[in-house]
Amino acid sequence: MYRKIQTSERHWQARGEAEGPRTATGEPGRSDLGEGVLPGVVAELGELGPGAVITEAGLARMFGRHPASIKRAVSRGELPRPCKLLGAPTWTAGAIVKHLEARLAQVQVEAEKLAAKVQKLRP
């Protein structure tokens, strides 16, 4: 069973940040759970231009996750591999969106193959 973890200001200060993630309206909280924003929607990524450079810390803040979660997502192939810029892992918004679109297309193809296989095997 999962439980929601509340993050205090002290936690963010210990991490060297003045405050934690912000909602789309600028209020403290998870970036994808702001008032008037659908849960699970990362609007900031869509609002950036395709050439916008995003650091690992920025991406973690955007998704409301810890930077270690971003590293694990890269190792699982959920995010594209970053390049180093001034020693920090970075992406462009366009590269992230392109990677997600490619993964969605791959899943669609696999679903169509499975549906065709099931249809073929039906009596």
C-alpha positions as CSV (number, residue, x, y, z in Angstrom):
1,M,0.0,0.0,0.0
2,Y,1.3,3.4,-0.9
3,R,1.0,6.5,1.3
4,K,1.3,10.1,0.4
5,I,4.4,11.7,1.9
6,Q,4.2,15.3,3.1
7,T,7.3,17.4,2.4
8,S,8.2,20.2,4.8
9,E,10.0,23.4,4.1
10,R,12.9,22.1,6.2
11,H,13.3,19.2,3.8
12,W,13.7,21.5,0.8
13,Q,16.1,23.8,2.7
14,A,18.2,20.8,3.6
15,R,18.4,20.0,-0.1
16,G,19.7,23.5,-0.7
17,E,16.5,24.8,-2.3
18,A,14.6,27.7,-0.9
19,E,11.3,26.0,-1.4
20,G,9.8,22.9,-2.9
21,P,7.9,22.4,-6.2
22,R,5.4,25.0,-7.2
23,T,2.0,24.4,-8.8
24,A,1.0,25.9,-12.1
25,T,-0.4,28.9,-10.2
26,G,2.8,29.5,-8.3
27,E,1.7,28.2,-5.0
28,P,3.7,25.6,-3.0
29,G,3.0,22.0,-3.8
30,R,3.5,19.4,-6.5
31,S,3.9,21.0,-9.9
32,D,1.4,18.6,-11.5
33,L,-1.3,19.0,-8.8
34,G,-2.0,22.7,-8.9
35,E,-5.5,24.2,-8.6
36,G,-7.2,24.2,-12.0
37,V,-4.6,21.7,-13.4
38,L,-5.5,18.1,-14.1
39,P,-3.6,15.6,-11.9
40,G,-0.7,14.1,-13.8
41,V,-0.4,16.9,-16.4
42,V,3.0,18.4,-16.7
43,A,2.0,21.7,-18.3
44,E,5.4,23.3,-18.0
45,L,7.0,20.9,-20.5
46,G,4.4,21.7,-23.1
47,E,4.8,25.5,-22.5
48,L,8.5,25.4,-23.2
49,G,9.8,25.8,-26.7
50,P,11.5,22.7,-28.2
51,G,14.9,24.3,-27.9
52,A,14.5,25.1,-24.2
53,V,17.3,23.6,-22.1
54,I,16.2,21.7,-19.0
55,T,18.6,20.6,-16.3
56,E,18.1,17.4,-14.2
57,A,17.1,19.5,-11.2
58,G,14.6,21.5,-13.4
59,L,13.1,18.3,-14.8
60,A,12.8,16.8,-11.3
61,R,11.0,20.0,-10.1
62,M,8.8,19.9,-13.2
63,F,7.7,16.3,-12.5
64,G,7.6,16.8,-8.7
65,R,10.2,14.1,-8.2
66,H,13.6,13.8,-6.7
67,P,16.6,14.0,-9.1
68,A,17.4,10.4,-8.3
69,S,14.0,9.4,-9.7
70,I,15.0,11.2,-13.0
71,K,18.2,9.2,-13.1
72,R,16.3,6.0,-12.6
73,A,13.8,6.9,-15.3
74,V,16.7,7.5,-17.7
75,S,18.2,4.1,-16.8
76,R,14.8,2.4,-17.5
77,G,14.5,4.2,-20.8
78,E,11.5,6.2,-19.7
79,L,13.5,9.4,-20.5
80,P,16.1,10.0,-23.1
81,R,19.8,10.0,-22.1
82,P,20.9,13.5,-21.2
83,C,24.0,15.3,-22.4
84,K,26.3,17.2,-20.1
85,L,26.3,20.9,-20.1
86,L,28.6,22.6,-17.7
87,G,28.9,19.3,-15.9
88,A,25.1,18.9,-15.3
89,P,22.8,16.4,-17.1
90,T,20.6,18.4,-19.5
91,W,17.9,17.8,-22.2
92,T,16.0,20.0,-24.5
93,A,12.2,20.1,-24.1
94,G,11.9,18.9,-27.7
95,A,14.1,15.9,-27.1
96,I,12.0,14.8,-24.2
97,V,8.7,15.3,-26.1
98,K,10.1,13.5,-29.1
99,H,11.2,10.5,-26.9
100,L,7.8,10.3,-25.3
101,E,6.0,10.4,-28.6
102,A,8.3,7.6,-30.0
103,R,7.5,5.5,-26.9
104,L,3.8,6.1,-27.4
105,A,4.0,5.1,-31.0
106,Q,5.8,1.9,-30.1
107,V,3.2,1.0,-27.5
108,Q,0.5,1.7,-30.1
109,V,2.1,-0.7,-32.6
110,E,2.5,-3.4,-30.0
111,A,-1.2,-3.0,-29.0
112,E,-2.3,-3.3,-32.6
113,K,-0.1,-6.5,-33.0
114,L,-1.6,-8.0,-29.9
115,A,-5.2,-7.2,-31.0
116,A,-4.5,-8.8,-34.4
117,K,-3.1,-11.9,-32.7
118,V,-6.1,-12.2,-30.4
119,Q,-8.5,-11.7,-33.3
120,K,-6.6,-14.4,-35.3
121,L,-6.8,-16.9,-32.4
122,R,-10.5,-16.4,-31.6
123,P,-12.8,-19.2,-32.7
